[in-house]
Structures are given as C-alpha cells and as structure tokens.
Amino acid sequence: MSNASIAERAKQVLFPNYRQAPIALVRGLGSRVWDADGKEYLDFLGGIATCALGHNHPAVRRAVEAQLQELWHASNLVYTEPQVELAERLVSDGHAERAFFCNSGAEANEGALKLVRKWQRENGHPERFEILCAEQSFHGRTMGALAATGQPKYHRGFEPLPEGFKHLPFGDLAAFTAAVGESTAAILVECIQGEAGVRVPPPGFIAGLRKLADERGLLLVFDEVQGGMGRTGKLFSFEWENVEPDVFTLAKSLGNGLPIGALLAKERVARVFQPGTHASTFGGNPVTCSAAVAVYDELENGALVRGALGAQRLWRGLEALKADSGGLVEQVRGRGMWVGLQLADDRASRVLARARDLSLLVNAIGDRVIRLAPSLLVSDGDIDEGVQRLAEAIRTA
Ligand SMILES: Cc1ncc(COP(=O)(O)O)c(C=O)c1O
C-alpha cells in the first residue's frame, strides 16, 4: 500500500472533516515516523502534542502488553487496579485529591463543566451556572466543550449551543473581574493557549484569576489537556504559575498516544459526583490506564528533566533561526517542548508542506503560526536537525 492509494481509499469512505496531508504514517519509533512509501520523517508534532515520550516508547509498550495479557476492559461496576494506580500517581503531589477517567480532552472538559455546576448547586447556589472562558481558547468539539471554546469559527453551523458561557480576552484580568456576576459558577482557562497559537498570558494573569475565584466563590478550572504531562517542562503547566486549581483536566500526553482523559479535583469539589451523576463506559480502561501509569513514571524518572534540558537547546536553536530569518519569523513563544513560531506573513501552510518535503513534520495554526510539540526525549542531534530543516522550510516556502 502506498500513500496515494491509502489517501484515495480514505477519500471514498471517511467523513471529509479533516484536511489530511497526502501521506499515511505506518510506523513510529522515538522521534521518527515512516510513511507508506517508506519515507522517514523527524516528527516535531507528536500526534498533536500527544506522544510526549516519542513513538513506541518501550516502557509504555511493555506496560500495555502486560495488561493485554490480563484484562482488556471491565467497566466501572468493579474496581481495576491500573485505574487506582493511575489516580494514586496523579494525586500524589497534592494538586488534586480525586480522579475520574474518560477518553479524550473534550470528555474531560465536559466532566469539568458538569462538576462545577453541580458543586455550586450543592453549595446553595443553583443560580450560579455560568462559566467564564477565554477568547481564542480551545476545549474540544462536543457541545459543552465547544460552547466553552472561544473561537466562533468552530461554533458556526452548530447553534444553538448550550448557554452559560462568556468569553473574555485571554490575559485581561480586569475583563474577567468585570464579568463576574450573580450567575457565575467558575472560570475555565488554559494556562497557555495551544490551539490559539501557543499564546502565553501576561505574568500575574493566572494568579489573578485564582484570587478572583477565591473572592467571589467561584471554582477555578485549568484545561491541561495540551499543556499537562510534561509538555512545558513541569508535570502540569500551572506549576509555573504557583497557582492551585480546584479542578483540572488532562488528555493528550497522558497515554502517550493511547486515548485517555482525566478530570482531577480537590476532595471538596469531587465529592459532589455521587453514584449516578457522571460516568463513562470506557473511562478508566485498564489498558490505557496502564499506559498512563508508565508515562507518569517515565516523566518522574528522568523524562521531565530531559525534556526541560532538550527544550533549552530547542529554544536556543529557534531564537537563532529567528535572528537569521530576515524578519520572516516575528516571535518564538510557548514553554518547554511546546512552541509557536509567529511568521511575518501568511505562509504557514506552505512552510508546513515544505517541511514535509524536507522530512520534518510540524503543524500550522491559522495562516501565521507554526506549532512544534516534539517528544520530551528528542535527542540533541534531532533537535539541531529539526531546527535546521525548519529554517530551510521557512526560507524556501
Ligand atoms: C486545551 C485543549 N483542550 C481540549 C482539547 C480537546 O481534546 P480532544 O481532541 O482529545 O477532545 C484540546 C485538543 O486539542 C486542547 O488542546
């Protein structure tokens, strides 16, 4: 099977909702992937910020293979140890006290939306249902998560969306403060906005939201779906802000490519999800939870540190790329192994295609931003090679 023949078959049978590159990937190892024509690529996208430990990581593979020998699925009518183990890991540093598992980022956020409403209701405030979100945010494609998403282009055609969401400029604490009213239940933000082009808020914004939430009796929810699990050089991106959320969500890198999401919360909040309030058939599946336990352990046992070191090299390279780009690159932003390159003109899709020709996979956000989300374990040699290929792609796009 070739790239072309797989693409041809795909066009006959798949929904036309994605704009796929004209390649079919068949294999991955570390920071390398191969397509159906046998071409090798350096992968600086990692399944859209998902394979934080690279492809086919041996410890994750071993954990999954071992679990496959035992039990694939059981439901939540019984306990399974991998689910408990993963929850123990995720609450071990005290940022949360309880975990609920599901299958994706959107599903984790849906859980968060329900949780904050229920919590306000149970605490004597049934009138508090509204959630303050940020403009340009991204929280997923299911109806609630979509309504929370601050990008009208994703709403179009799906109205009416669920009510109870207000969008304020990301980084504008005064706007968030002014928007709090009788009906406000919670604030939901990403600490760095991934799908908006890896946008970092001004210092103090996230801490300001914490203070605002405390003063007004709101819950503070962080969407760590893209920024969590080591992407920024810390386990969770909110750790850079020294701010504790009441609730946060994970997905993407949690399973290093296997589908799993998580909703984490403090005890006083989580306890309102009593039996019958919320559930997910596949949530807490023993295979994906085993993968995530291995991911967590790898992060703790060196991958986080390696990622932070590698990121320093990546950033040095990208700053040099910017300096030598003749003004084609305006800004390098983000944190850790999570970077947005702001281009001076709208050549992002051309850069993306050119990079692919040069055997480098990156991704474009809008017309002017190139996103990089390499594995935390990418080698120094691959970092240098990736930066060099990217520089050439930008120059020749
Ligand atoms: C911050 C954030 N939240 C939620 C989502 C949705 O996750 P999923 O596609 O797994 O539903 C994404 C996906 O890009 C995301 O970046």
PDBQT file of the ligand as one rigid body, heavy atoms in Angstrom, charges set to zero:
ROOT
HETATM    1  C1  LIG A 401      -6.517  22.642  25.510  1.00  0.00    +0.000 C 
HETATM    2  C2  LIG A 401      -7.343  21.598  24.856  1.00  0.00    +0.000 A 
HETATM    3  N1  LIG A 401      -8.457  21.163  25.452  1.00  0.00    +0.000 NA
HETATM    4  C3  LIG A 401      -9.225  20.211  24.911  1.00  0.00    +0.000 A 
HETATM    5  C4  LIG A 401      -8.905  19.644  23.696  1.00  0.00    +0.000 A 
HETATM    6  C5  LIG A 401      -9.783  18.588  23.113  1.00  0.00    +0.000 C 
HETATM    7  O1  LIG A 401      -9.194  17.368  23.261  1.00  0.00    +0.000 OA
HETATM    8  P1  LIG A 401      -9.736  16.095  22.416  1.00  0.00    +0.000 P 
HETATM    9  O2  LIG A 401      -9.433  16.380  20.994  1.00  0.00    +0.000 OA
HETATM   10  O3  LIG A 401      -8.972  14.943  22.992  1.00  0.00    +0.000 OA
HETATM   11  O4  LIG A 401     -11.185  16.004  22.690  1.00  0.00    +0.000 OA
HETATM   12  C6  LIG A 401      -7.736  20.051  23.040  1.00  0.00    +0.000 A 
HETATM   13  C7  LIG A 401      -7.364  19.464  21.746  1.00  0.00    +0.000 C 
HETATM   14  O5  LIG A 401      -6.577  19.992  21.008  1.00  0.00    +0.000 OA
HETATM   15  C8  LIG A 401      -6.937  21.043  23.629  1.00  0.00    +0.000 A 
HETATM   16  O6  LIG A 401      -5.813  21.476  23.059  1.00  0.00    +0.000 OA
ENDROOT
TORSDOF 0
